[in-house]
């Protein structure tokens, strides 16, 4: 789940007033509609605004660290929403962007030393585990603050990854639910019936696709753990159990790894994803292969499959989407992959103000709509699915209402089980399991046992 950044720190101008109409309209092609929704959507979605309750008159400056420009755009937009500025008109927010690894390492060092941490930070789903190894979690608990709003979020995506020992320490806004997509035009030409009900049907269709050339269905990764992570959840398991204990070598996990191996080397319908150390998940070579029709199917969350529209725009109208087929383990219709949460550090003197900033973005339809327009992020905030923008048919995916698809599978998202050793396991898994199995064709079960042995050594 690591995403490398550049080597340059970016400090943004302080955000201390509402976003201007011109700025908001320039945020994305669909933001004109977003502005209208923010200023007066139906009462069933956003109630009429009440007189503001000003909580802080004194001038306050918050420091927020992140590692992704678009996510910091999301946070900055929240700082300019009336839900925040009405309460805190004199709060200035400084947003600082660092490369991925540098930001997390610097944050960890500042929290360990007891000084120099920001008020808030954006913490990636796997890296959160690094902050669980001390005698306490160095973030402010949010469970009581969230209160009844917990029923308005899809917890496996919005809060589980930043939770530990029964307490929530961060919130994310992205519904990273995994679905299946495929080239509908090619399947129609072959007379293949869709949507698929089983993986056996997918494999049978794949054999027809590959029969006349070099075209494959899926691009399976051999230097990243994400394909296994998604398929393991579909099968009904996860890397760790609810208590944070490793369970990656149990039978359903082995079945998921064997499934990926078989797609490539037994059934011959998938190939190895074009990747390198700088682009271990997707990069220019990966999307170029889809452009060249070397790959014609894809599973993944919105941040993955949504890139088709950006990187392969010429195939608009040729793709379709559905929930995950049955036939692998317990056959769950979706999985959870990826995410970044906003956390308040224990060094902040303004935890209440920080929480209001988190809530303005993550627990509002206005915040959800902004990120949908900016990045096509489908939200983890349930009330946002009433927005008409999320109910529009997708031209790219053959007229499918993608918002309805995500809303239909989201209640079946499996819980995310965090562990202090989650990031250690992710890094070791590529070395001990993914590459040996998918490149060197080693057996999955011994490789997954070896991973468990290494995690046990790390945990001491």
Secondary structure, DSSP 8 states (H G I E B T S, - for coil): ------S--EE---B-S---HHHHHHS-TTHHHHHHHHHH--TTTS-----------S-EEEEEEES-HHHHHHHHHHHTSHHHHTT-TTEEEEEEE--HHHHHHHHHHHHHHTSS--SEEEEETTGGGGGGSSSS-SB---HHHHGGGGGGB-HHHHTGGGEETTEE--B--B--B-EEEEEHHHHHHTT--SS-SBHHHHHHHHHHHHTTSS-BS-EE-SS-SHHHHHHHHHHT--SB-TTS-B-TTSHHHHHHHHHHHHHHHTS---EE---BTTBSS--HHHHHHHHTTSB-EEEE-HHHHTHHHHH-GGGTTSEEEE---B-STT--S--B---EEEEEBTT-S-HHHHHHHHHHHHSSHHHHHHHHHHH---BSBGGGGGSGGGGS-BTTTTTB-HHHHHHHHHTT-------TTHHHHHHHHIIIIIHHHHTT---HHHHHHHHHHHHHHHH-
